Amino acid sequence: MNLDWTALGQVAAVSLAATVAVVTVFALGVLGLARYEGAREEGGGTSALGLAQAALCFLACGAVVAYGIRLIVPQFH
């Protein structure tokens, strides 16, 4: 049995980077929701920027999850 350690290292590095990126984008989405709620509670107004930030971040996370599922499920190929 012969292992390609370089390829294994590349897969591990890309997996780690993708995980950190998705978690960061999700955290930015939660921050956007917090800004939106904070603006609503303070003056009765809304922060459209916070809501847009949250929507885009959660949409990006959903796209990454959908792409991962597409890669895993063989019927989608």
Secondary structure by P-SEA (a helix, b strand, c coil): cccaaaaaaaaaaaaaaaaaaaaaaaaaaaaaaaaaaaaaaccccccaaaaaaaaaaaaaaaaaaaaaaaacccccc
